[in-house]
């Protein structure tokens, strides 16, 4: 499958790509765009993944693509933190809305791709790939990971982050269209099914997990659509600084702590998958 640059500066396929709203509602991208550079959760997650990247990608220089990367928060963070190590940087998503939002904040050298994650058509182009909070929305997670693996060079690393542990399932998972949560055993099975090696798997968002569990378990699970929409509007925004700043500090304490110790649980899990040579 060939990609060509369109008038908006996005690489597109000849036949185009349709975003699947049943997996992730495109209307939510505006909220994500506004949150991704300020919300404690995004900042803490970025910090945790960056530490893993430093540990497991040993090349002095490498190429990287964020698959299903939405509005580009992680790519922007990566470009700022690793400017001398990354030779080529890409953001790929099925949503043109997300990519146009991302274009507002990303450096000009970042390549933007409108893709179908089930049919990337990219062969051994990238050293490193990311699927961050993506596959929990997708009916066929194995197919997504297999396709991502095809885009990696032999020995390439694929970083996958997802919500963790069924114990933490709440109304929020239903609202944002999660199909599943993961644990280490599911990551091992995913690696085997996709023909990859699981190099590392660890939980994060451990220190704040009791607070998150309490905040979501105290709300009913039988809200109607209107009540859910109101709840989403209230929750999916950056908290007031009086709350956001201390929670950011707590979450950031997990790096490097969570890479030295294995947290026994967390609301998220990060896996490092390697493509065999």
DOSESE-225522 format. One record per residue (C-alpha): x, y, z; residue in one letter. Coordinates in steps of 0.1 Angstrom, whole numbers, plus 5000, padded with zeros to 4 digits. Last residue first. Example, Ala and Ser with C-alpha at 12.3 -4.5 7.8 and 13.67 -1.06 7.14 Angstrom:
BEGIN
513749895071S
512349555078A
END
This chain:
BEGIN
515748895140X
512648855163X
510349155168X
510549265204X
507649355227X
507949595256X
504749595277X
503249875299X
500349815322X
497750055336X
495650085367X
498449945387X
499349615405X
502149445423X
504649725413X
507849565400X
510749765415X
513549955397X
511350055368X
508450155390X
510750375411X
512250555380X
509650695375X
506750625398X
507450955416X
506051125385X
502550995395X
502851155430X
504151485416X
501351495389X
498751425416X
500151715436X
499951945406X
496551845392X
494651885425X
495452255434X
496052315396X
492352245389X
491851915371X
492551885334X
489451785316X
487651455310X
485851425344X
483151685342X
482351635305X
482351255310X
479951285339X
477551495318X
477751245289X
477150955313X
474051125327X
472651175292X
473450815282X
471750665312X
473750575343X
473650215355X
477150175369X
476750405398X
479550625411X
481450545443X
483550275424X
485050545402X
486550775428X
487450485451X
489350305424X
491150625412X
492250705448X
493450345454X
495350355421X
497350675428X
500550495438X
500250225413X
499750415381X
502050165365X
502149785360X
505049615344X
505849395313X
509249345298X
510949165269X
507848995255X
509048835223X
506848865192X
505048615170X
501648795173X
499948505192X
502948465215X
503148835223X
499448845230X
499548545253X
502448705273X
500549025274X
497348845287X
499448685314X
500849025324X
497449185328X
495049345304X
491749535303X
489149455277X
486649595252X
487049965262X
484450185247X
485150515264X
481950495284X
482150135292X
485650165306X
484550475326X
481650285342X
484250075359X
486749795355X
489649825380X
489449455391X
489649365354X
493349445356X
495249705335X
494349975310X
496749955281X
500350045271X
502149875242X
505749955233X
506949775202X
510749725198X
512549645166X
514949355164X
513949295128X
512649625114X
509149725124X
506149785102X
505249415102X
505049435140X
502349695139X
500349465116X
500749175141X
499749405170X
496549515153X
495649155143X
496149035179X
493949315192X
490949205171X
487949375187X
489849705191X
489349955220X
491849785244X
494249795215X
494750175216X
495950305250X
499450355237X
500550145207X
504050255201X
506650165175X
510450155173X
513050085146X
510650165118X
510450075081X
510149705081X
507049695059X
504249945060X
500849845045X
499049955076X
496049725072X
494349665106X
495749995119X
494050175091X
496150485085X
496250855081X
499950925084X
501751235097X
505451275094X
507151485121X
509751725107X
507352025111X
507452005149X
504051905164X
501552135181X
499152245154X
499651935133X
498351725161X
494851885158X
494951805120X
495951445129X
493151395154X
490451525130X
491951315102X
491251015124X
492750675114X
495950765132X
499750765126X
502350985140X
505950965127X
509451045138X
512650995118X
516251015130X
515451015167X
518451035191X
519251405189X
515851535197X
515051285224X
513051475251X
511351735229X
510451505200X
509251245225X
506951485243X
505451595209X
505051235198X
503351145231X
500851435228X
500151375191X
496451425188X
495551065184X
498550825185X
496850525169X
500350415159X
503150625173X
506250595150X
509950585158X
513250595140X
516550525159X
519850685170X
522250575197X
520650235195X
520050085230X
516250095229X
515249895261X
516250115290X
515750455274X
512450355260X
511350235295X
512250565310X
510250745282X
507250525290X
507150635326X
507551005318X
504850995292X
502450825316X
503051085343X
502451375319X
499351205304X
497951135339X
498851475354X
496851655327X
498751945311X
500051865276X
497551595266X
494451765281X
493352005254X
494051765225X
492351485244X
489151695248X
489151775211X
489751405203X
486551295220X
484351375190X
486151105171X
484450835192X
486850545196X
485950185186X
482450245173X
483750565157X
485850365133X
487750625112X
487550565075X
490750555055X
491450665019X
491650454987X
494850604974X
496450605008X
497250925028X
500351095041X
499251425057X
500651765048X
497251925043X
497551925005X
498151545004X
501451355008X
501351014992X
501150665008X
501550334989X
500050005000X
END
